[in-house]
Amino acid sequence: MVANLVNSAMGTSSAAANTPKPASSLGFNLAGIAVLVLLLAVGAAYVIDDRGRAARIAQPDPADQRIVMLTLSGKDLSIPASWFRYDEQMRPGFSRQVDLQVRLGQDGGTPLSVDVTLLPRSRARPSSALLDAVYLHQFNGETLAGVPGLVGKPLQQANGFAGETVWYDALAADPFVAKCMASIQAEAPARCLRTVYLSSGIAAVYAFDATALPGWRSFDIEMKNWLEPIGAW
């Protein structure tokens, strides 16, 4: 009797072990794999899109015939599509701000990228005006050399200007002025900002690496070559 019960139990256990797994478990695994593949595909699409966008932004082309027509501060601008830093701004019509990228040194020099923000004059103050109104009162007394023709004056760290230096032409009535901030990365160049009023009535804010400062005398000439054809200068 006992032997029969043991044999019966073992048979039941063996039958249970050989019973196929429910189809729902297999379906769950397949669904999980499908979701994983979908996530990987979406991620790859974002990487490809970012790389394509970076490649487009890194090479603004003056000869680009894909023109976007828009109006800023009452001025009609005709901007090549490859100049825009943000795709969402590539829409015809009225705009409060336009963010572009151009490259200096196109005529045989080392190309240097310059981020250009165009906006109404009422939203910006030129760096030349800030030199006398703000920066002059924040100099810490030290004078830096290193850029021929420009005076470098570090700003007082106690007033929120830590790591910032103003470079300016001390001899001009309307001087070249740029405020540069040291990079948090030891090997990266300082990043500079310069704001100017263009004759069109538009203000332009330039952001560029400090490596462009030695060519400051030709800076505005090269910027005019970019901005005048689109109607901004």
C-alpha positions as CSV (number, residue, x, y, z in Angstrom):
1,M,0.0,0.0,0.0
2,V,2.8,2.4,1.0
3,A,4.8,1.6,-2.1
4,N,1.8,2.2,-4.3
5,L,1.2,5.6,-2.6
6,V,4.9,6.6,-3.1
7,N,4.9,5.5,-6.7
8,S,1.6,7.5,-7.3
9,A,3.1,10.6,-5.7
10,M,6.3,10.3,-7.8
11,G,4.2,9.9,-10.9
12,T,2.2,13.0,-10.1
13,S,5.4,15.0,-9.4
14,S,7.0,13.9,-12.6
15,A,3.9,14.7,-14.6
16,A,3.8,18.2,-13.0
17,A,7.5,18.7,-13.9
18,N,6.8,17.8,-17.5
19,T,3.8,20.1,-17.8
20,P,4.5,22.9,-20.3
21,K,4.7,26.4,-18.8
22,P,1.7,28.6,-19.3
23,A,1.5,30.6,-22.6
24,S,1.1,33.8,-20.6
25,S,4.6,33.5,-19.2
26,L,6.1,33.2,-22.7
27,G,4.0,36.1,-23.9
28,F,5.2,38.2,-21.0
29,N,8.8,37.5,-21.9
30,L,8.2,38.3,-25.6
31,A,6.5,41.6,-24.6
32,G,9.5,42.5,-22.4
33,I,11.9,41.9,-25.2
34,A,9.7,44.0,-27.6
35,V,9.7,46.9,-25.2
36,L,13.4,46.7,-24.7
37,V,14.0,46.7,-28.5
38,L,11.6,49.7,-28.8
39,L,13.5,51.6,-26.2
40,L,16.8,50.9,-27.8
41,A,15.4,52.0,-31.2
42,V,14.1,55.3,-29.7
43,G,17.4,55.9,-28.0
44,A,19.3,55.3,-31.2
45,A,17.0,57.7,-33.1
46,Y,17.7,60.4,-30.5
47,V,21.5,59.8,-30.8
48,I,21.3,60.0,-34.6
49,D,19.2,63.1,-34.5
50,D,21.5,64.8,-32.0
51,R,24.6,63.9,-34.1
52,G,22.9,65.2,-37.3
53,R,21.9,68.4,-35.6
54,A,25.4,68.9,-34.1
55,A,26.9,68.4,-37.5
56,R,24.5,70.9,-39.1
57,I,25.0,73.5,-36.4
58,A,28.8,73.1,-36.5
59,Q,29.0,74.1,-40.1
60,P,26.8,77.2,-40.9
61,D,27.0,77.8,-44.6
62,P,26.8,81.4,-46.0
63,A,25.8,79.8,-49.4
64,D,22.9,77.8,-47.9
65,Q,19.8,78.4,-50.1
66,R,17.3,77.2,-47.5
67,I,16.2,80.6,-46.4
68,V,13.9,81.3,-43.4
69,M,12.2,84.7,-43.6
70,L,11.3,86.3,-40.3
71,T,10.8,89.7,-38.7
72,L,12.7,90.9,-35.6
73,S,12.3,94.4,-34.1
74,G,10.6,95.6,-37.3
75,K,13.4,94.3,-39.5
76,D,12.9,91.6,-42.2
77,L,15.7,89.0,-42.0
78,S,16.5,86.3,-44.5
79,I,18.5,83.6,-42.6
80,P,20.0,80.4,-44.0
81,A,18.6,77.4,-42.2
82,S,22.1,76.0,-41.3
83,W,22.8,79.1,-39.1
84,F,20.0,78.4,-36.6
85,R,21.1,76.9,-33.2
86,Y,17.5,75.8,-32.4
87,D,15.2,74.1,-34.9
88,E,12.1,75.6,-33.3
89,Q,13.1,79.0,-34.4
90,M,13.2,78.1,-38.0
91,R,9.7,79.3,-38.6
92,P,8.7,82.3,-40.8
93,G,6.9,85.2,-39.0
94,F,7.6,87.6,-36.1
95,S,10.2,86.7,-33.6
96,R,11.4,88.2,-30.3
97,Q,14.8,86.5,-30.4
98,V,16.9,84.6,-32.9
99,D,19.8,82.3,-31.9
100,L,22.4,81.7,-34.6
101,Q,25.9,80.3,-35.0
102,V,28.6,81.6,-37.4
103,R,32.3,80.9,-37.8
104,L,35.1,83.4,-37.9
105,G,38.3,82.8,-39.8
106,Q,36.7,81.5,-42.9
107,D,39.3,83.1,-45.1
108,G,42.2,80.8,-44.4
109,G,42.3,81.2,-40.6
110,T,41.4,78.7,-37.9
111,P,37.6,78.6,-37.8
112,L,36.2,79.8,-34.5
113,S,32.5,79.4,-33.6
114,V,30.5,82.4,-32.4
115,D,27.0,82.1,-31.0
116,V,25.0,85.1,-32.0
117,T,21.7,86.1,-30.3
118,L,19.8,88.8,-32.1
119,L,17.1,90.7,-30.1
120,P,15.6,94.2,-29.8
121,R,17.8,96.9,-28.4
122,S,15.4,97.4,-25.5
123,R,16.4,94.0,-24.2
124,A,20.2,94.6,-24.1
125,R,22.9,97.1,-23.2
126,P,26.1,97.3,-25.3
127,S,29.3,96.2,-23.6
128,S,30.9,99.6,-24.4
129,A,28.3,101.3,-22.2
130,L,28.7,98.7,-19.4
131,L,32.4,99.4,-19.4
132,D,32.0,102.8,-17.9
133,A,28.7,102.2,-16.0
134,V,29.5,98.9,-14.4
135,Y,32.8,97.2,-15.1
136,L,35.0,100.2,-14.3
137,H,33.7,100.2,-10.8
138,Q,34.3,96.5,-10.3
139,F,38.0,96.3,-11.4
140,N,40.2,94.8,-8.7
141,G,43.3,96.9,-9.6
142,E,45.2,94.1,-11.4
143,T,46.1,94.5,-15.1
144,L,46.6,91.5,-17.3
145,A,48.5,91.2,-20.5
146,G,48.3,88.6,-23.2
147,V,46.1,90.1,-25.9
148,P,47.9,92.7,-28.0
149,G,46.0,95.9,-28.1
150,L,43.6,95.0,-25.3
151,V,43.7,95.7,-21.6
152,G,42.7,92.9,-19.3
153,K,41.1,93.8,-15.9
154,P,39.9,91.1,-13.6
155,L,36.7,91.9,-11.7
156,Q,36.2,91.8,-8.0
157,Q,35.3,88.4,-6.8
158,A,33.3,89.6,-3.8
159,N,30.6,91.2,-6.1
160,G,29.6,88.0,-7.9
161,F,32.2,88.3,-10.7
162,A,34.5,85.5,-9.6
163,G,36.7,84.3,-12.4
164,E,35.6,87.1,-14.8
165,T,37.9,89.4,-16.7
166,V,37.0,92.4,-19.0
167,W,39.2,92.9,-22.0
168,Y,38.8,96.3,-23.8
169,D,40.5,98.7,-26.1
170,A,41.5,101.6,-23.9
171,L,42.2,104.0,-26.9
172,A,38.9,103.9,-28.8
173,A,35.9,106.2,-28.3
174,D,33.6,103.2,-29.0
175,P,35.8,100.4,-27.7
176,F,35.8,96.7,-28.3
177,V,34.8,95.2,-24.9
178,A,34.3,91.6,-24.0
179,K,33.7,90.1,-20.6
180,C,35.2,86.6,-20.2
181,M,34.6,83.9,-17.6
182,A,37.1,81.2,-16.8
183,S,36.0,77.7,-17.6
184,I,35.4,75.2,-14.9
185,Q,37.4,72.8,-16.9
186,A,41.1,73.3,-16.6
187,E,42.0,72.8,-20.2
188,A,39.0,74.7,-21.7
189,P,39.4,78.3,-22.8
190,A,37.5,81.1,-21.1
191,R,34.1,82.0,-22.6
192,C,33.5,85.6,-23.6
193,L,30.3,87.7,-24.1
194,R,30.1,90.9,-26.1
195,T,26.9,92.9,-26.8
196,V,26.7,95.5,-29.6
197,Y,24.0,97.7,-31.2
198,L,23.8,97.2,-34.9
199,S,22.9,100.0,-37.3
200,S,19.7,98.1,-38.3
201,G,18.3,98.8,-34.8
202,I,18.9,95.2,-33.6
203,A,21.1,94.2,-30.7
204,A,23.6,91.4,-31.1
205,V,25.1,89.3,-28.3
206,Y,28.2,87.4,-29.2
207,A,29.4,84.4,-27.2
208,F,32.8,83.0,-28.1
209,D,35.9,81.4,-26.8
210,A,38.7,83.7,-25.6
211,T,40.9,82.2,-28.2
212,A,39.2,84.6,-30.6
213,L,40.4,87.7,-28.7
214,P,43.8,88.1,-30.5
215,G,41.8,88.7,-33.7
216,W,39.6,91.4,-32.1
217,R,40.5,94.1,-34.7
218,S,38.8,92.1,-37.4
219,F,36.0,90.7,-35.3
220,D,33.4,93.3,-36.3
221,I,34.5,93.1,-39.9
222,E,33.9,89.4,-40.1
223,M,30.6,89.6,-38.2
224,K,29.4,92.3,-40.7
225,N,30.2,89.9,-43.5
226,W,27.8,87.3,-41.9
227,L,25.0,89.6,-40.6
228,E,24.8,92.2,-43.3
229,P,23.5,89.8,-46.1
230,I,20.7,88.6,-43.9
231,G,19.5,92.2,-43.1
232,A,20.6,92.3,-39.4
233,W,23.6,94.6,-39.6
